[in-house]
Structure formats: C-alpha cells, structure tokens
Amino acid sequence: MTPEAIKEQLKQVKYPGFSRDIVSFGLVRSAAFVDGTVKVALAVTTSDPKVPLHLKREVDQCLRALPGVKDTIIDIAVSAVKTPAAGGGNLAGTGSAPKTIKHAVAIASGKGGVGKSTFAVNLACALAQVLGAKGRHGRVGLMDCDIYGPSVPLMMGLSGRPEVEGDGAEAMLIPMEHHGVKVMSMGFLVDDNTPVVWRGPMIMKTVQQFVQNVKWGELDVLLVDLPPGTGDAQLSLVQTLPLDGAVLVTTPQPAATNVARKGGLMFQKVNVPLLGVAENMSYFIDPAGQKHELFGSGGGAAIAEKLGTLLLGQVPIVPAIREGGDAGRPVVVSAPQSPVAGVFRDLAATLLLRLAQPRVPAV
C-alpha cells in the first residue's frame, strides 16, 4: 500500500467544523504501511483539546476500513494557539499579523448571493467616514479574500496593479486606496480574462501573503471579505490572522439564514467571536411609502438569537446600492446623506462599539 493510497483514503476525514478534508488542508505530513500497520503523522494548530482527539478517532476508523490493515499508529503534533499581543483581542489566529492593525474583522456568509461583498465595501467606507470625523483618516483596510470571484476592485472604483516596495523576500505590496479605504484584492493581481483555477494550498498561501506581505500601515480596522462557505480561505484566515471577530451577512429567508448559522458555528468552533449578524435586503419601500418584505422577515434576528449574538442592523433594498457598486462609488460615498448611507454608518458605529468592549476568550 502506497502513501498516496493512504492519503486518498484520508480524504474522507473532514477537519472539525469544515467541509474540507485534512489532506486538502495539508495536515497530513507523512503516511506509510509496514507489516499490516498504517503509520500517519498529522500537524494541527488549535487551542481546542477535543480537535486532535476527534481527528485521531476519525483517522483510525478511516484507515481500519482499508483491506490488510491490522493496526494504526497516528501521531498528531499540536501547535497551541498563540496569545495575541495587547490590543489584538484575537482568539484564533496562530500566524504573525502586522502589529499596526488594531482590529481585524471577517465579513462572512454561509452562502453566496446575499450581497456580502457589497455590504463589506459600504461598511468599509462608512467606517472610514465615522473614523475620519474623529480625525482618524486612512485607518480602514479592506482585504478581498474572494479568490475566485473578486468584485471589490469594481465596487471600490479601483484598477491596475499595486506597487511593490523592496526586493526578494522583503518585498511588500502597497495596497491601493480609494474613498479613504486601503484595499488589497486578487483582482489587482490577475488579468480580467484569466480565471483563477487553484487548489487549496495555493489559496492558503495567497491569504497568508495578503496578511503578511502587504504594507497595511496603521489601521484601526481591517475588514476581510471572505468567500462563501467554510473551506480553504476561511481556515487559512483564522490560522494566519488574529481575528477580533466576525460579522455574518444574511438575507431574511430560511434558505440563507440556515446556511449562515453553519457559518457562525464554524467561527465559534475556531474560537472567533461573533460580533453580530447583518440582515441585507431586508425590505423595499415603494414610491408610495409602502414597505415590502420580499424575502420574508425576522430571519436575521432569529439567527442572531440562535448564535447568541446581536442583530447589528437591517439594510434595505435600494437601487442606489447596486448602482453605486457598478459605478465604483459605494452609496455611502455617492449619497452620504441618504437614509441607507445612514444605516451603514450606524452599523459602523455599532461595530466600533462592539470591538471596544472587552471579551472573555473562548475555551
């Protein structure tokens, strides 16, 4: 039996809380078969003592299903989660994050199509306005980790390539900036006509580089726009960047909230606190002033209650939101006095208050 055959079998073992397997995540360091015994070595980074025990049971059961296997030896090397420096507030990251970033927040959703990137762009611009009013200009960053479908450059009105500072291993990408927000995206690094066809390890490496090889400078808040789901990008982020929390974006209907709940549970499993739920496309007000709840009502509040967090706010369906995104001028910038821009600024202010509150680290 070859090491490749053993690893193929181990693809049935999922990392706890994720839809990806331990082989795709690169956790299997070696595999061998000697005299009826399978020997496997894993490397895991976690602060939860239940994770290695769970993996050992799952791997043992998986391997014993192979013909000719009489016994297993499973060695799991566990690296403990590092305690972040003061002011970081993070509970999950194990990599080195720039010390100049005060707070890092993931913007996530369980499923696609809920307007997560549009929400992230407008929230980033709203944060820039709220902090700018306090004299803290240029202290908001937006990291677009949607590797396969980066839409942030279009919505932020940015194009071209970022500048590079330094040479070789010391080279740093300089984020592009617009509307008071520093931005880094895969959309700046690939051609518009070139699809990104990558496996897990390449995605993980890109996320790590966006954290460690981008000169973000002094930031009060770095928002991280994640792709939908619970896969490579999500795990890479929580293992690389100390996160102060996550905001879940959902629409009101059960088809979205049920999946959003799984995304929230994923963050809880990796010890990232949920800062709240944002309900997008909550309602539409017609010219006569009549309110229409096109996707139902109460979904955001219900999922927030189930996850033990807060409903941060409700964003209505407004054509100007879509128009601003297509034009590269988010509605918070193009119509700052509009009611919906006020909704985003209220969300930004609430998020800043949540980040300022002391939290007890999860066990």
Secondary structure in CASP SS format (residue, H / E / C, confidence):
PFRMAT SS
TARGET T0000
AUTHOR 0000-0000-0000
METHOD secondary structure of the structure
MODEL  1
M C 1.00
T C 1.00
P H 1.00
E H 1.00
A H 1.00
I H 1.00
K H 1.00
E H 1.00
Q H 1.00
L H 1.00
K C 1.00
Q C 1.00
V C 1.00
K E 1.00
Y C 1.00
P C 1.00
G C 1.00
F C 1.00
S C 1.00
R C 1.00
D E 1.00
I C 1.00
V C 1.00
S C 1.00
F C 1.00
G C 1.00
L C 1.00
V E 1.00
R E 1.00
S E 1.00
A E 1.00
A E 1.00
F E 1.00
V E 1.00
D C 1.00
G C 1.00
T E 1.00
V E 1.00
K E 1.00
V E 1.00
A E 1.00
L E 1.00
A E 1.00
V E 1.00
T E 1.00
T C 1.00
S C 1.00
D C 1.00
P C 1.00
K H 1.00
V H 1.00
P H 1.00
L H 1.00
H H 1.00
L H 1.00
K H 1.00
R H 1.00
E H 1.00
V H 1.00
D H 1.00
Q H 1.00
C H 1.00
L H 1.00
R H 1.00
A C 1.00
L C 1.00
P C 1.00
G C 1.00
V C 1.00
K C 1.00
D E 1.00
T E 1.00
I E 1.00
I E 1.00
D E 1.00
I E 1.00
A E 1.00
V E 1.00
S E 1.00
A C 1.00
V C 1.00
K C 1.00
T C 1.00
P C 1.00
A C 1.00
A C 1.00
G C 1.00
G C 1.00
G C 1.00
N C 1.00
L C 1.00
A C 1.00
G C 1.00
T C 1.00
G C 1.00
S C 1.00
A C 1.00
P C 1.00
K C 1.00
T C 1.00
I E 1.00
K E 1.00
H E 1.00
A E 1.00
V E 1.00
A E 1.00
I E 1.00
A E 1.00
S C 1.00
G C 1.00
K C 1.00
G C 1.00
G C 1.00
V C 1.00
G C 1.00
K H 1.00
S H 1.00
T H 1.00
F H 1.00
A H 1.00
V H 1.00
N H 1.00
L H 1.00
A H 1.00
C H 1.00
A H 1.00
L H 1.00
A H 1.00
Q H 1.00
V H 1.00
L H 1.00
G H 1.00
A C 1.00
K C 1.00
G C 1.00
R C 1.00
H C 1.00
G C 1.00
R C 1.00
V E 1.00
G E 1.00
L E 1.00
M E 1.00
D E 1.00
C C 1.00
D C 1.00
I C 1.00
Y C 1.00
G C 1.00
P C 1.00
S C 1.00
V H 1.00
P H 1.00
L H 1.00
M H 1.00
M H 1.00
G C 1.00
L C 1.00
S C 1.00
G C 1.00
R C 1.00
P C 1.00
E C 1.00
V E 1.00
E E 1.00
G C 1.00
D C 1.00
G H 1.00
A H 1.00
E H 1.00
A C 1.00
M E 1.00
L E 1.00
I C 1.00
P C 1.00
M E 1.00
E E 1.00
H E 1.00
H C 1.00
G C 1.00
V E 1.00
K E 1.00
V E 1.00
M E 1.00
S E 1.00
M H 1.00
G H 1.00
F H 1.00
L C 1.00
V C 1.00
D C 1.00
D C 1.00
N C 1.00
T C 1.00
P C 1.00
V C 1.00
V C 1.00
W C 1.00
R C 1.00
G H 1.00
P H 1.00
M H 1.00
I H 1.00
M H 1.00
K H 1.00
T H 1.00
V H 1.00
Q H 1.00
Q H 1.00
F H 1.00
V H 1.00
Q H 1.00
N C 1.00
V E 1.00
K C 1.00
W C 1.00
G C 1.00
E C 1.00
L E 1.00
D E 1.00
V E 1.00
L E 1.00
L E 1.00
V E 1.00
D E 1.00
L C 1.00
P C 1.00
P C 1.00
G C 1.00
T C 1.00
G C 1.00
D H 1.00
A H 1.00
Q H 1.00
L H 1.00
S H 1.00
L H 1.00
V H 1.00
Q H 1.00
T H 1.00
L C 1.00
P C 1.00
L C 1.00
D C 1.00
G E 1.00
A E 1.00
V E 1.00
L E 1.00
V E 1.00
T E 1.00
T C 1.00
P C 1.00
Q C 1.00
P H 1.00
A H 1.00
A H 1.00
T H 1.00
N H 1.00
V H 1.00
A H 1.00
R H 1.00
K H 1.00
G H 1.00
G H 1.00
L H 1.00
M H 1.00
F H 1.00
Q H 1.00
K H 1.00
V C 1.00
N C 1.00
V C 1.00
P C 1.00
L E 1.00
L E 1.00
G E 1.00
V E 1.00
A E 1.00
E E 1.00
N C 1.00
M C 1.00
S C 1.00
Y C 1.00
F E 1.00
I E 1.00
D C 1.00
P C 1.00
A C 1.00
G C 1.00
Q C 1.00
K E 1.00
H E 1.00
E C 1.00
L C 1.00
F C 1.00
G C 1.00
S C 1.00
G C 1.00
G H 1.00
G H 1.00
A H 1.00
A H 1.00
I H 1.00
A H 1.00
E H 1.00
K H 1.00
L C 1.00
G C 1.00
T C 1.00
L C 1.00
L E 1.00
L E 1.00
G E 1.00
Q E 1.00
V C 1.00
P C 1.00
I C 1.00
V C 1.00
P H 1.00
A H 1.00
I H 1.00
R H 1.00
E H 1.00
G H 1.00
G H 1.00
D H 1.00
A H 1.00
G C 1.00
R C 1.00
P C 1.00
V H 1.00
V H 1.00
V H 1.00
S H 1.00
A C 1.00
P C 1.00
Q C 1.00
S C 1.00
P H 1.00
V H 1.00
A H 1.00
G H 1.00
V H 1.00
F H 1.00
R H 1.00
D H 1.00
L H 1.00
A H 1.00
A H 1.00
T H 1.00
L H 1.00
L H 1.00
L H 1.00
R H 1.00
L H 1.00
A H 1.00
Q C 1.00
P C 1.00
R C 1.00
V C 1.00
P C 1.00
A C 1.00
V C 1.00
END
